[in-house]
Amino acid sequence: ASIPVAIMFIFLQRYFVAGLTTGAVKG
C-alpha cells in the first residue's frame, strides 16, 4: 500500500510545483 501512496505523493508534488511555477510566472 506504500507504493500507490508514494506515486500519488510524487504526482501531487509535481502538480503542485508546476502550479506554483505558473503562478510565479503569471505574477
PDB file with SEQRES, HELIX, SHEET and CRYST1 records, atoms N, CA, C and O in Angstrom:
SEQRES   1 A   27  ALA SER ILE PRO VAL ALA ILE MET PHE ILE PHE LEU GLN          
SEQRES   2 A   27  ARG TYR PHE VAL ALA GLY LEU THR THR GLY ALA VAL LYS          
SEQRES   3 A   27  GLY                                                          
HELIX    1 AA1 SER A    2  LYS A   26  1                                  25    
CRYST1    1.000    1.000    1.000  90.00  90.00  90.00 P 1           1          
ATOM      1  N   ALA A   1       0.840  -1.206   0.000  1.00  0.00           N  
ATOM      2  CA  ALA A   1       0.000   0.000   0.000  1.00  0.00           C  
ATOM      3  C   ALA A   1       0.870   1.249   0.000  1.00  0.00           C  
ATOM      4  O   ALA A   1       0.386   2.347  -0.275  1.00  0.00           O  
ATOM      5  N   SER A   2       2.142   1.087   0.304  1.00  0.00           N  
ATOM      6  CA  SER A   2       3.039   2.241   0.356  1.00  0.00           C  
ATOM      7  C   SER A   2       3.411   2.715  -1.048  1.00  0.00           C  
ATOM      8  O   SER A   2       3.716   3.891  -1.247  1.00  0.00           O  
ATOM      9  N   ILE A   3       3.385   1.802  -2.022  1.00  0.00           N  
ATOM     10  CA  ILE A   3       3.778   2.167  -3.389  1.00  0.00           C  
ATOM     11  C   ILE A   3       2.770   3.143  -4.007  1.00  0.00           C  
ATOM     12  O   ILE A   3       3.179   4.199  -4.490  1.00  0.00           O  
ATOM     13  N   PRO A   4       1.471   2.830  -4.011  1.00  0.00           N  
ATOM     14  CA  PRO A   4       0.489   3.761  -4.574  1.00  0.00           C  
ATOM     15  C   PRO A   4       0.520   5.119  -3.881  1.00  0.00           C  
ATOM     16  O   PRO A   4       0.356   6.156  -4.524  1.00  0.00           O  
ATOM     17  N   VAL A   5       0.729   5.107  -2.573  1.00  0.00           N  
ATOM     18  CA  VAL A   5       0.801   6.365  -1.823  1.00  0.00           C  
ATOM     19  C   VAL A   5       1.999   7.185  -2.287  1.00  0.00           C  
ATOM     20  O   VAL A   5       1.899   8.402  -2.437  1.00  0.00           O  
ATOM     21  N   ALA A   6       3.126   6.525  -2.514  1.00  0.00           N  
ATOM     22  CA  ALA A   6       4.330   7.220  -2.972  1.00  0.00           C  
ATOM     23  C   ALA A   6       4.094   7.814  -4.351  1.00  0.00           C  
ATOM     24  O   ALA A   6       4.489   8.949  -4.620  1.00  0.00           O  
ATOM     25  N   ILE A   7       3.449   7.046  -5.228  1.00  0.00           N  
ATOM     26  CA  ILE A   7       3.172   7.529  -6.587  1.00  0.00           C  
ATOM     27  C   ILE A   7       2.253   8.749  -6.523  1.00  0.00           C  
ATOM     28  O   ILE A   7       2.483   9.747  -7.205  1.00  0.00           O  
ATOM     29  N   MET A   8       1.218   8.657  -5.701  1.00  0.00           N  
ATOM     30  CA  MET A   8       0.281   9.779  -5.569  1.00  0.00           C  
ATOM     31  C   MET A   8       0.991  11.000  -4.998  1.00  0.00           C  
ATOM     32  O   MET A   8       0.750  12.122  -5.443  1.00  0.00           O  
ATOM     33  N   PHE A   9       1.861  10.790  -4.020  1.00  0.00           N  
ATOM     34  CA  PHE A   9       2.585  11.897  -3.412  1.00  0.00           C  
ATOM     35  C   PHE A   9       3.471  12.591  -4.445  1.00  0.00           C  
ATOM     36  O   PHE A   9       3.510  13.819  -4.514  1.00  0.00           O  
ATOM     37  N   ILE A  10       4.191  11.788  -5.258  1.00  0.00           N  
ATOM     38  CA  ILE A  10       5.065  12.342  -6.295  1.00  0.00           C  
ATOM     39  C   ILE A  10       4.236  13.098  -7.326  1.00  0.00           C  
ATOM     40  O   ILE A  10       4.609  14.189  -7.755  1.00  0.00           O  
ATOM     41  N   PHE A  11       3.099  12.505  -7.722  1.00  0.00           N  
ATOM     42  CA  PHE A  11       2.239  13.144  -8.722  1.00  0.00           C  
ATOM     43  C   PHE A  11       1.722  14.482  -8.203  1.00  0.00           C  
ATOM     44  O   PHE A  11       1.770  15.489  -8.910  1.00  0.00           O  
ATOM     45  N   LEU A  12       1.229  14.489  -6.971  1.00  0.00           N  
ATOM     46  CA  LEU A  12       0.699  15.720  -6.391  1.00  0.00           C  
ATOM     47  C   LEU A  12       1.810  16.753  -6.221  1.00  0.00           C  
ATOM     48  O   LEU A  12       1.598  17.947  -6.430  1.00  0.00           O  
ATOM     49  N   GLN A  13       2.998  16.279  -5.840  1.00  0.00           N  
ATOM     50  CA  GLN A  13       4.110  17.202  -5.648  1.00  0.00           C  
ATOM     51  C   GLN A  13       4.484  17.867  -6.966  1.00  0.00           C  
ATOM     52  O   GLN A  13       4.702  19.078  -7.014  1.00  0.00           O  
ATOM     53  N   ARG A  14       4.559  17.063  -8.053  1.00  0.00           N  
ATOM     54  CA  ARG A  14       4.903  17.611  -9.366  1.00  0.00           C  
ATOM     55  C   ARG A  14       3.822  18.597  -9.811  1.00  0.00           C  
ATOM     56  O   ARG A  14       4.130  19.659 -10.352  1.00  0.00           O  
ATOM     57  N   TYR A  15       2.547  18.240  -9.580  1.00  0.00           N  
ATOM     58  CA  TYR A  15       1.441  19.107  -9.983  1.00  0.00           C  
ATOM     59  C   TYR A  15       1.474  20.411  -9.182  1.00  0.00           C  
ATOM     60  O   TYR A  15       1.246  21.491  -9.727  1.00  0.00           O  
ATOM     61  N   PHE A  16       1.760  20.294  -7.888  1.00  0.00           N  
ATOM     62  CA  PHE A  16       1.811  21.475  -7.031  1.00  0.00           C  
ATOM     63  C   PHE A  16       2.956  22.399  -7.456  1.00  0.00           C  
ATOM     64  O   PHE A  16       2.780  23.615  -7.533  1.00  0.00           O  
ATOM     65  N   VAL A  17       4.126  21.819  -7.731  1.00  0.00           N  
ATOM     66  CA  VAL A  17       5.286  22.610  -8.153  1.00  0.00           C  
ATOM     67  C   VAL A  17       4.992  23.294  -9.484  1.00  0.00           C  
ATOM     68  O   VAL A  17       5.348  24.456  -9.679  1.00  0.00           O  
ATOM     69  N   ALA A  18       4.338  22.569 -10.406  1.00  0.00           N  
ATOM     70  CA  ALA A  18       4.008  23.143 -11.716  1.00  0.00           C  
ATOM     71  C   ALA A  18       3.053  24.321 -11.539  1.00  0.00           C  
ATOM     72  O   ALA A  18       3.237  25.367 -12.161  1.00  0.00           O  
ATOM     73  N   GLY A  19       2.038  24.157 -10.695  1.00  0.00           N  
ATOM     74  CA  GLY A  19       1.081  25.232 -10.454  1.00  0.00           C  
ATOM     75  C   GLY A  19       1.755  26.414  -9.771  1.00  0.00           C  
ATOM     76  O   GLY A  19       1.464  27.567 -10.088  1.00  0.00           O  
ATOM     77  N   LEU A  20       2.652  26.129  -8.839  1.00  0.00           N  
ATOM     78  CA  LEU A  20       3.353  27.190  -8.130  1.00  0.00           C  
ATOM     79  C   LEU A  20       4.220  27.986  -9.103  1.00  0.00           C  
ATOM     80  O   LEU A  20       4.265  29.215  -9.040  1.00  0.00           O  
ATOM     81  N   THR A  21       4.911  27.277 -10.008  1.00  0.00           N  
ATOM     82  CA  THR A  21       5.758  27.936 -11.004  1.00  0.00           C  
ATOM     83  C   THR A  21       4.914  28.795 -11.931  1.00  0.00           C  
ATOM     84  O   THR A  21       5.287  29.925 -12.247  1.00  0.00           O  
ATOM     85  N   THR A  22       3.770  28.260 -12.372  1.00  0.00           N  
ATOM     86  CA  THR A  22       2.884  29.014 -13.268  1.00  0.00           C  
ATOM     87  C   THR A  22       2.390  30.282 -12.577  1.00  0.00           C  
ATOM     88  O   THR A  22       2.345  31.350 -13.188  1.00  0.00           O  
ATOM     89  N   GLY A  23       2.023  30.162 -11.316  1.00  0.00           N  
ATOM     90  CA  GLY A  23       1.552  31.320 -10.563  1.00  0.00           C  
ATOM     91  C   GLY A  23       2.650  32.368 -10.426  1.00  0.00           C  
ATOM     92  O   GLY A  23       2.379  33.567 -10.495  1.00  0.00           O  
ATOM     93  N   ALA A  24       3.888  31.921 -10.232  1.00  0.00           N  
ATOM     94  CA  ALA A  24       5.009  32.841 -10.085  1.00  0.00           C  
ATOM     95  C   ALA A  24       5.272  33.554 -11.409  1.00  0.00           C  
ATOM     96  O   ALA A  24       5.548  34.754 -11.429  1.00  0.00           O  
ATOM     97  N   VAL A  25       5.185  32.814 -12.511  1.00  0.00           N  
ATOM     98  CA  VAL A  25       5.443  33.394 -13.835  1.00  0.00           C  
ATOM     99  C   VAL A  25       4.362  34.419 -14.179  1.00  0.00           C  
ATOM    100  O   VAL A  25       4.661  35.495 -14.696  1.00  0.00           O  
ATOM    101  N   LYS A  26       3.103  34.076 -13.888  1.00  0.00           N  
ATOM    102  CA  LYS A  26       1.994  34.992 -14.189  1.00  0.00           C  
ATOM    103  C   LYS A  26       1.980  36.188 -13.235  1.00  0.00           C  
ATOM    104  O   LYS A  26       1.422  37.239 -13.551  1.00  0.00           O  
ATOM    105  N   GLY A  27       2.600  36.015 -12.065  1.00  0.00           N  
ATOM    106  CA  GLY A  27       2.667  37.104 -11.109  1.00  0.00           C  
ATOM    107  C   GLY A  27       1.360  37.235 -10.365  1.00  0.00           C  
ATOM    108  O   GLY A  27       1.222  38.108  -9.508  1.00  0.00           O  
TER     109      GLY A  27                                                      
END                                                                             
